[in-house]
Amino acid sequence: MAGMIPYSNYERALRRQFPFDMFEDLLASPLTAVNANDAFKMDVEDAGDAYVISAYLAGVSRDEIDVELNEGRLSISVNKNETEEESGKNYLHKETRAWSASRGVYLKDAATEGLSAKLNDGVLTINVPKQDAKANVTKISID
């Protein structure tokens, strides 16, 4: 489990330049963009030979989700646009909602083959096989 680092927190820590930046999450206005950690919940399970990631995306369809594995970084992005097309009504006020969120995790030994994802009852389940740690090791002989 030590190899799984939520890279959104890691990247946030890297870009902090001043001591007061640690308070940026506490001072964020509730009227600003939704905090990515609150947008949707995500669980990462180490199942031995694979990782099983569960993202809870109630009300989101398949075409609104983008899943990508890039150099060990698994990213789940959602772009949701809720609009209702109703003709013949004279609205004085109508609300529509559009939001996007992205969550991710770094899986240091994630394989790039054999990946699978399934959306069922609002839960996106992604299986990421692990590759052998020896595959990344190159033995160098000493002269």
C-alpha positions in Angstrom: 0.0 0.0 0.0 2.9 2.3 0.4 3.1 2.8 -3.4 -0.4 4.3 -3.6 -0.2 8.1 -3.3 -3.2 10.2 -4.1 -1.4 12.5 -6.6 -3.9 15.4 -6.2 -2.7 15.9 -2.6 1.0 15.3 -3.7 0.7 17.9 -6.5 -1.0 20.3 -4.2 1.9 19.9 -1.7 4.5 20.5 -4.4 3.0 23.8 -5.5 2.7 25.3 -2.0 5.3 28.1 -1.9 4.4 30.0 1.2 3.6 28.9 4.7 0.1 30.4 4.5 -0.8 28.2 1.4 -1.6 25.3 3.8 -4.8 27.2 4.6 -6.0 27.5 1.0 -8.5 24.6 1.4 -9.9 26.0 4.7 -10.4 29.5 3.2 -12.0 28.4 0.0 -15.5 29.8 -0.5 -18.4 27.4 -0.7 -19.5 29.3 -3.8 -16.3 28.5 -5.7 -15.6 25.3 -7.5 -16.2 22.0 -5.7 -13.3 20.5 -4.0 -12.2 17.4 -6.0 -12.1 15.3 -2.9 -15.8 16.1 -2.2 -16.9 15.6 -5.8 -17.1 11.9 -5.7 -15.8 9.2 -3.4 -13.2 6.7 -4.5 -11.9 3.6 -2.8 -8.6 1.8 -3.8 -8.2 -1.8 -2.8 -5.1 -3.9 -3.1 -6.4 -7.3 -4.1 -3.0 -9.1 -4.3 -2.4 -9.4 -8.0 -4.4 -6.3 -9.0 -5.8 -3.1 -7.7 -9.6 -2.6 -7.6 -10.8 1.0 -7.7 -14.4 1.9 -6.9 -15.7 5.4 -7.8 -19.2 6.3 -6.6 -20.8 8.2 -9.5 -24.5 8.1 -8.9 -26.4 9.8 -11.8 -23.4 9.8 -14.2 -23.6 8.0 -17.5 -20.8 6.1 -19.3 -20.3 8.8 -21.9 -19.6 11.4 -19.2 -16.7 9.5 -17.7 -13.1 9.4 -18.9 -10.7 6.9 -17.3 -7.0 7.0 -18.2 -3.8 5.3 -17.0 -0.7 7.3 -17.7 2.7 6.2 -16.3 1.1 4.7 -13.2 -1.4 7.6 -12.7 -5.0 6.4 -12.8 -7.3 9.4 -13.5 -11.1 9.4 -13.4 -12.7 12.5 -14.9 -16.4 13.4 -15.0 -18.0 16.1 -17.0 -21.7 16.3 -16.1 -24.1 18.7 -17.8 -27.7 18.4 -16.5 -30.1 20.1 -18.9 -33.7 19.5 -19.6 -35.2 20.3 -22.9 -38.8 21.3 -22.4 -40.7 23.2 -25.0 -43.9 25.1 -24.6 -43.1 26.5 -21.1 -42.5 30.1 -20.2 -39.9 29.9 -17.4 -39.3 32.9 -15.1 -36.4 31.0 -13.5 -34.9 27.7 -14.5 -31.8 26.1 -13.0 -29.4 23.8 -14.7 -26.4 22.2 -13.3 -23.0 21.5 -14.9 -20.0 20.2 -13.0 -16.8 18.4 -13.6 -14.5 16.6 -11.3 -11.3 14.6 -11.5 -9.8 12.2 -9.0 -6.7 10.1 -9.3 -4.2 7.8 -7.6 -0.7 6.8 -8.4 -0.2 3.0 -8.7 3.5 2.4 -9.0 3.3 -1.2 -10.3 0.2 -0.9 -12.5 0.3 -2.9 -15.7 -0.9 -1.3 -18.9 -2.5 -4.5 -20.3 -5.6 -6.3 -19.0 -7.3 -3.2 -17.6 -11.1 -3.3 -17.3 -13.8 -1.0 -16.1 -17.5 -1.5 -15.5 -20.3 0.9 -14.5 -23.1 -0.7 -12.5 -25.7 1.0 -10.4 -23.7 4.2 -10.1 -20.4 2.5 -9.1 -17.5 2.5 -11.5 -15.3 -0.5 -10.8 -11.8 -0.5 -12.4 -9.5 -3.5 -12.3 -5.8 -2.7 -12.8 -3.5 -5.7 -12.8 -0.1 -5.4 -11.2 3.1 -6.1 -13.2 6.0 -8.0 -11.7 8.4 -5.7 -9.9 11.2 -7.5 -11.6 10.0 -6.3 -15.0 11.3 -2.8 -14.1 14.6 -3.9 -12.8 17.6 -4.1 -15.1 20.7 -5.9 -13.8 23.9 -4.0 -14.6 27.2 -5.9 -14.6 30.3 -4.2 -13.1 33.5 -4.3 -15.1 
